[in-house]
Amino acid sequence: MISGNRIWNGSELEQRSFSIRDGIIVNSKGDKASVDFDGLAVFPGFADVHVHFREPGFSYKETIRTGSMAAAKGGYTTVCTMPNLNPVPDSREHLQVQLDAIAKDACIRVFPFGSITVGQAGEVLADLDGMAEGTAGFSDDGKGVQDPGMMKNAMEKAKALGKMISAHCEVNDLLYGGYIHDGEYAKAHGHRGISSESEWKMIERDIALAEEVGCAYHVCHISTKESVELIRDAKARGVNITCETGPHYLVFCDRQLQEDGRFKMNPPIRSREDRDTLVAGLADGTIDCIATDHAPHSAEEKGRGLEKSAMGVVGLETAFPVLYRELVLPGIVPLKTVVDALTVNPLTRFGLGSGTLAEGERADFTVWDLDAEYTVDPETFATMGRATPFAGETVQGRCMMTVCGGRVVYVQEEMTKRYGIKEGDIL
């Protein structure tokens, strides 16, 4: 039996207990206490519906094994991987390459996205029928689907299959060669900026299409105030829409950029007004999910400065400690809002679970020392990527253990000494 005085009940941390049998949470009445996590916080396993594990095709950046290990170390038990791979999962045959790697090497639950178009080229609809089983949905993440007719066709097919369209929203004609936000920092330092309009104009287009078709539609990594406002209005009209943003968009603004590739991602970190609107959107429920867009690159690819470095940063191992320190502890966003955005909301939206520690649910949970304060050191990461804007930042909350389906997939040495629990143990 698992017990403790800080176990999540869906609203807050309280004195609770539960037992695990065959990887499922069961009623603990009559069971003798075996592990008492007194003083440690126990949450449902986190879920990230937007990660890049780079395999197949780019295993020098990350693998299914290292990516899932990083997720487990960050408290995640479920992730959804994006399709910018080689081969692109645009058919069952190509998808199967990734599924086989997941079955072999993943230590947590990993659900891939199939691509919307063949080769993510935006010209021919991918084999959505063939990829429906075993996928989280369909996305061309990294590229916006430029042709509205193509996106409408994809939405109609996804609706018929009961699957999600998860869209990277970006109008290519409005990028103007930019690589950071078209704001104060870009102007002061001679950088080419990415306009906010390049994001929100495609969201505006897709909302109209989703409203017409009636499909389930999810917007990836929103970063602008206009995006929040458009999605808030669409929800009020009853459009079947959800969205996500990332920890870096909720914490940083472009005034804090540095001449370092670890601050370069797509979409970019934007203005203070954008950041504050995103935080407000999370607090009022407009933003449903927090997703890291975990995107590892090699040190060489990220070492070329803001202009020439590859787009993308890692985030699985820092997400909750950053959010807890920067949003929860100052009272900006309630703990329940953050936990829901990491558990219930992504899991229920994508049909992957309940995100609760209720009887009959999977025994997916993560144990945290919420008092632990430390400095982010990328050299301690489990991911192969090291580029994070949070390097050197003080955070609070350390993941002590993660359990997926009743199996210990990550555990700190301190927990092994205290409780005798080892990685691979079945609880």
Secondary structure, 3 states (H helix, E strand, C coil): CEEEEEEECCCCEEEEEEEEECCEEECCCCCCCCEECCCCEEEECEEEEEECCCCCCCCCCCCHHHHHHHHHHCCEEEEEECCCCCCCCCCHHHHHHHHHHHHHHCCCEEEEEECCEHHHCCCCECCHHHHCCCCCEECCCCCCCCCHHHHHHHHHHHHHHCCCEEECCCCHHHCCCCCEECCHHHHHHCCCEECCHHHHHHHHHHHHHHHHHCCCEEECCCCCHHHHHHHHHHHHCCCCEEEEECHHHHHCCHHHCCCCHHHCCCCCCCCHHHHHHHHHHHHCCCCCEECCCECCCCHHHHCCHHHHCCCCCCCCCCHHHHHHHHHHCCCCCCHHHHHHHHCHHHHHHCCCCCCCCCCCCECCEEEEEEEEEEECCHHHCCCCCCCCCCCCCEEEEEEEEEEECCEEEEECHHHHHHHCCCCCCEC
